[in-house]
């Protein structure tokens, strides 16, 4: 028996405590996970190494919109694994073109630029906006500025944390990248007031996910769209968490019938199987990118494109958007009576909810641990807020189970 096989056999016998100890010893401590060790997933459920089942109500921060191991996605991935996985963009491959066409059609844009992670897609959008500002708008090179929102979360690269107000993500990573100015989320007039002659874009999340599923006032997105049009600048919508059916529409911007100049996508675009991200825009914007000026070894690789194409095909059928809308209405109806009875407030858009715990109640971490004890996995943010984002394949009975678990965990 080879050493590798022996290692695999040894790992299969470890219990949760041993796996946690091994991870804590050899993996950097850049996360503080709940003490559960998962080994299997199917649909909306995951199973730990001891065989205990949990309802997954985080869904990989919306990366698993279609659930764990969706048969269509697995079949497409398996078929592609047997054929071709990577070429680099030095050559064409036979899956990127069909994927690009389908995603362009889904977004209503003319062209896409594929990458891997959400943060890479955001970085791509920022680079494109700056270059567009210099080449098209005529801003002097090196002076472009981009308006962002307070409370934003777009990733953790050096540039992105430069315009974050999350101290944990930002502190001690300077010097910081200039060229960004933050305004109050949901306040269109603060956006208008921040625009200067060198402004090239406004970057926002239609709903702030990491902030606790913060939904802006009705009309905010429409006002920002109008402001960008008036100023001749780009509107960039980060739909990495909010997009691809999570909110009951294909994109969260659809709730206000707003079309940004650049869509930023990730997470669910890879179906929970593989990191796939992209931006979508029209030629007038994306044609500023020329050969060699931006790229990625894995961006648009055959495996990613095959999986992404299947994701887009599934979204084009509309079933998951309907599921999110219907299940979200049921979830909101179940949670609403808990406001004033353990919850200070709830915010629900589609199958995505932020729950603010009343002062004096359990902390968000404690609440997450209590939910875990009741067979539900969720995650806290900002101390006293719980985010719920179960896979869109969740059933009505499972939503009732979730609501009951939340109610039981508050006291």
N, C-alpha and C positions, 0 to 999 in steps of 0.2 A: 504493500500500500504506500502510495507516495505521501510525502509530507503535506502536500496541499490537501489531499483527500483526508488525511488524519486531522488536519486543522478543521476541515469542514465538518467532520463527524463530531469533533469536540464541541464546535460551536452549536451544533444541533442539540446538544444535551444541556446547554447552559440555561439557567432560569433567569427571570427578569433582573434580580439583584446582581447576578454575575455579569449580565450584559451591560447594565448601567455602570457597574464598577469599571468594566473594560473600556467603555466609551469615555467615561470621565477621566480615565488615566491616559488614554492615547489620543483623544480628539480635543482640539482647542475648545475652550469654554465660551464660545461666542453665542450660545443659546442656553436657555434655562428651561428645558422641556419638562412636561409632566412626567412622573415616574411610571410610565407604561412603555413596554417594549413590544412593538407590533411586528407580526410576521406574516400576516395574510390579510387580503382585502377583497371584498366582492360587493359590488353595488354600493350601498350606503354604509356598509358594515366593515369593521376591521377586527382582527383577532390577535390577541397577544400570545407570547410563547408558551403560556400555561393553558391556552385554549379559551380564555375569557373573551367574550364578544362585546364590542362597543359600537354605538351609533356614531359615525364620524360626522360631526357638525362643524368642522373647519374646512374639510375638503381641500387640503393643501392650499389654503388662502385663495380658493376659487380655481386652483389648477385642476381639480378633480370634479369639474361641473358635471361630467357624464358618469361619475362614479368610478369605483375601483374595478379595473379589468373589464371594461365594456367590450362585449364580444366583437363588435364591428371594428373597434380600434385595435384590439389584439390581433384580429385576423389580418388587418392591413399591415400592421407592424411585422408580424411573423412572415408574411409573404415577402415584404421588402427586405427583411434581414437575410433571406435566402438568395437575394438577387444582388443588391448593391447598397452599401451604407454610406460611403464617403468618396467624393472625387476631388473636393475643393472646388472653388469657383474658377479654377484655371481651365476647366472643361465644362461643357454643358452636360446635363443629365436628363433623363426622361421623366422625372417626377416634378422638377421645379416649375416648369412652364405651366402644366395643368394646375398645380397648387396656386401659383401666382394669379392665373386667370380666375380661378374660383374665388380667391380672397378679394381680388379687385372687384368682382361682381357683387360679393357680399357687402363690401363697404361702399360701393358706388364710386370708387376711385379708379384712376386710370392705371396706376402702377404701384407695386409694393417693393419694399426692401426687406428681405428676411435676415433675422439675426437669431440669437439663441435664447438669452435671458431677457426678462423684463427691463432690467437696468440697462442692458445693451441697447434695447429698443429706445428707451428714453434718451440715452446718450446720442443715438443716431438722430433722433428728432431734433435735439438741441444743435447738433452739428449742421444738420440740413437748414434749420432756421437761421443760424448765423450766416451760413454761406449764401442762402437766399437773400438775406439782408444786404450783404455786400454786393452780390452780382445783380440782383433785381431791384431792390429798393434803393440802393445807392448809399447805404450807410458807410462812412469811412471805415476801412478795415481796422479791426481791433477795438471798435467802439460799440459794437452791438450789445444791447441789453435785452433781457427777457424778464417779463413779469411772471412771478410765481405766487402761490397762495400760502398764507400762514397755515400751519398745521398739516402741510403737505407730506406725502411719502411717495417717493418715486424710485427708491433703491438706495444703495449704500456705496456707490463709487465716490471717489474723491470729489469730483465735480458736483454730484448730486447732493452729498452731505454739506457741501458749501452753501447751499440755499435751504437747508433744513433747519427748523427750530427745535428739533428733537436733540436735546443735549447729549443723551446717551449715544446716539448715532453720530453726532458731530464733534463733540469735544475731543481735543488732542489729536485731530487729524489735519490740522492746518499746516502750512498756509493754504487759504481757501481760494477757490477759483472766483474771480470777479465777474461782473456782468449780469447779476441777478438782483431783482428787487421784489420783496414780498409785500403783499397787500392782504387785507382782510377777506377771508373766504366768504362768499355769499354777498359781498358788497360791491355791486357793479360800479358805483361812483368812485370807489377807491381804485378800481382798475383804470377808469377813465383818467383820474387825476395823476396816475403814475406814468402815463404814456409821455414819452419825449420824442424828439426827432430821431433818436438812435434806437428806439424800441423796435424790435423785429417780431416779437411773438408774445403771446400769453399762454402759459402752460398751466393746466389745471386737471384735477380729477373731477369728473362729473358728480361723483360721490366719493368722499374721503374715507377709504376703507380702514387704513391703519389708525385713523383718527377716531374710529368707533362707529363707522357707517354714518357719517355726517352728511345729511342731505341738504343742499343749499335751498334758499327760498325759491318758490315757483317763479319762473321767469328769469332767473339769474343767468342761465346758460344762453337764453335768447338775447339778453342784454349784452353779454360779453361778445356774442357773435356779431351783433350790430356795431359795437364799439370797435371791434377788430376791422370790420368792413370800412367804417368811417376813417379809421387811422391808416388803413392800408397795411395791416400787419397780419400775421398768421395766428390762428387759433389752434392750439395743440391740445387734444383730449387724451389723457392717459386713461385708457379703458382696460388696463392690464387686469385689474380685479373686477371692475364693474361691467366689463363687456362680455360678449359671447354668451348671452342668454341669462346671466346671473340675476338681472333685475326685472326679468319678465319681458324684456325687449332685446333685440340683438345687441344694441349698445345702450348705455344709460342715457346718452345724448338724445336717443330717439324719443324719450319721454317728453322732451320739449321740441321735437322736430328740428333739432339743430344738427347741422353737418359741419364738423370742424375741417380745417384745412389739412390737418394731419391726425390720423388715428394712430395711437400707440397700443399695441396688443402683445400679449404674452400669456403666461399661465395656462388657461384652458385651451389655448391654441395647440398645445402639445398633448392634450387629452389626458394629462397626468402620467403619460408614458415617457416623455422625452422633452427636453427644453426646446421650445419653439417660440420665437417672437418675430414681430414684424412691425413696420410702419407702413401706412398706406396714404397716398396723396396723389394729386394730379401731376402731369408732366411739368406744368408751369412751376411747380415747387421742387419735385424730385429730380428734374433734369440737371440741377446744379451739381449733383453727384456724378463724377466722371471716373473712368477706370483708374484704380489705384488710390483715389482720394478717400475711400472708405471701404471696409470689408471685414471679413471674418472667415477663418478656415472652415468652420463648421456651419456658418450661416447658409441656409438654403441647401443643406446636404440632402441626398436622396431619401434617407430614412425620415428626417424631419419633414421634408416636403410631402412624403406619402402620408404620414400621420396627420399633418396639418390639412391636407386635402380631404381626408376622411372627416375630420372635425368640421370643416366648412360645409361639406356635403350634408352632414347631419344637421347643422344649424340652418341650412337653407330650407330644410323640410319644415321648420317652425315648431316642431313638437316640444323642444326643450324650453323655448320661450313661453309656450302655453303652460308647461309644467311649473315653471318658476312663478308665473303669475298666479296660478290657481293654488299651488302649495303655499306661496307667500301670503295669500289672503287668509288661508286657514291658520297659518302660523301667527299672523297678526291678531286674528280673532281670539286665539288661545292665550296670547301674551297680554292683551289689553287689560283684562281684569287684574293682572298682577301689578299694574301701575298704582301706587299708593298702598300696595300690600307687599312691599319688599323691593319693588322697582320704582325708581324716581321717574324714569322716562323710557320709552322705546322708540326706535326709528326703524321702519321696515320699508324696503323697496324690493319687490319681487321676493326671491328667497334669500334675502340678505338682511340681517337685523343687528342692531346695536342696542344693548340693554344696559342702562345706567342703574347701578345698585344704589338704594337709598343710603344716605349718611347714617352711620351706625350699624350698617349691615356688614356682611362678610366682605373681605377684600376680593378683588377680581381673581387673584390667585387662589384664595380659599374657595371661592365659588367654583372655579374650574376643577379643583380637586374634589369637591363635593359632587359635581356632575360626573366626574370620572368614576367615583364610587358607585354611582347609580347607572353606570353603563353608557354615559354620553361623553364624548370628547369635544371640548370647545376651548377657546383661549381668551385670556384677558388682554386688555390694552389700557394704557393710561390709568392704571391703578384700580378703578372701580367700574370698568365697562367690560362687558362680555360681547364678543362677536359671534354670531351664528351664521354659518354659510354651508349648510349641508349639501351633498350632491343633489342635483336636480332630479335624480331618479328616486328620491325619498317618497315613501307612500304616506297616505293620510294617517294610517295607524301609527307609523313611525313618527310623524309630526306630533301626534297626541302624546306619544311616549316622551318626546323631547319636552313638550310643554309641561307635562307632569313632573319630569325630572328638574326643570327649572324651578317650578313652584316648591317642590320638596327641598331644594338646595338653598332656598333663600332664608330658611329659618332653622 
